[in-house]
């Protein structure tokens, strides 16, 4: 764990300079929601995150405890006592409120909210039904309120309805509310003797934040804890936006069961990315069981996990699965300097340990550069020639016990390809291990590169660990190899991400394109469009489709085939036809007028037999050479319109090889989508096939995204399959399309 009170470890970003120079980030100046701008995108949604002014929530001048008690054995008494202790630490005046008590813990009690002697920054409601009190708080112009009571959305329909009424009352009141179904985590005792950038913690389940809170005992500073509960008002996104503006916050750690508002979350993540503040999150809901339990706990919508996973990556949110990973990854990201290089070196006293860790690191995608011949020759001055020092570096054990140990570490860190040194210590072996960790700490203090140590002892009471490693502000100490490697990968990924990050919201369209009005005229609310109409929709947005004509007679079909050019494909076109091939409503490779006439009769006969209504028969250009892809739009309950691309044709149903993004996004994200596909090599050309036209495919993805942004309120689903990507320089053609209107 990166250490405690022995100095401040910052990043090499502007955010670090803010901390180092004492400069304050620009922040909200008035109470309530503020934003950099009130700009909206083409669909009328905000483009920038609101930042609530939460200073008076975390550091109030005055606190009212409504329902305060000092009767031993009552739950409210314990809560009141903790609030009094907390208020004393933050310098707040406390006003107990109770209709029948003259005093609580010796403090005069106010009978009602209306009788409070001063303006209140924060009201804590220890009542079963908070709704009537909200109106009283409104009259008293209270800024913030906390509701601990449960029995709301987490309990089912009746509780959800009660939460809706509570949220509506809060919106009318103008105050900001934390909860309901929250707890006392915001009022914990934080250590104030720790230095360096801090972790700010957000949890929807208080118990799940305990490991991160306990990291203070390992020397990691914690600045805030926001237990959001059911999020009737204040939500995870609000706290991310606020913490991203705090100069003392080095990383934000989140335990998220469900998101209240997907768009608000992405705007908050965008704000953190702009500020280069890493966000690390455990997001529950990977499995059906997890999603079901989360809903019963906080009454939240967990969302489709593949969409959530993609959205988190899109905005640089680092997703981890375990609370131990959350603690270790957030701690490293909060305190480590930006890397000087992406190379990782594994240094050990055991060849077996080094090989094992190097294998695991490579499997996670970490770059382990082979050290130069000159560097290896230098290392062999102190390490026997028969040991490998290419990377991993095996010192054989003995050199760590004398002056050679420090020389080896310094030489490794001096290599320009090395940004991170990882030293696994599988178990204590004094005095060599004591000398080893001391050399690692001293070398880290003298270097601007990251040094990580995995202390593998199951005991954890050794002085080398408790005093030397945890006492260092420069060495990142872990207890497991897995957590170390995962945190290092997140660290390198985060800094690569922020170096190239450009907010997609800056480039999001503000006004409709000329295509919008053409497309809108084609929409049929609540209906599925025919293939012909769906392709007209694509044409409106500049997406290429085959030459084709819609005909209603065999003679017209023959004339159309002559104009389109043989060979042709003939397909039934109708608003309710979803799977033409399965019904036999597609004929391919037709090369003569007689085949076209026969196909027309057969298609119309099948449609009549199947009871399928037609608007005609499509006579289409036949396009054969290319890679079949799929692209489309679906509507996600959390994020709204999403864009998908993947391998098309029958492969989409067999392999499910797709990538998804939430608009808006730019060209780089479109390329990243393709890079995520397992079938990506097909686009580069395999078995003698020419490379596909990647530029045309990226252009189609961006045009589909424009459709999603502009038609999101009108388009429930768009499926272009197959999208034939032709050889390089020849473009891409949408061979079939399905569109469903909302």
PyMOL commands that set and color helices and strands:
alter all, ss='L'
color gray80, all
select helices_A, chain A and resi 14-21+55-58+75-90+113-115+131-139+153-155+157-173+185-187+206-218+236-244+262-274+288-298+305-314+323-335+351-363+373-379+398-401+404-414+432-446+463-469+481-500+504-507+514-522+531-540+554-564+593-610+651-655+667-676+678-684+694-711
alter helices_A, ss='H'
color red, helices_A
select strands_A, chain A and resi 33-35+50-52+62-66+93-97+103-104+107-108+122-125+144-147+176-179+198-203+222-227+249-256+278-283+318-320+343-348+393-394+418-425+450-455+475-478+548-551+568-573+586-590+616-621+627-636+640-647+658-662+715-725+732-734+737-741
alter strands_A, ss='S'
color yellow, strands_A
deselect
rebuild
show_as cartoon
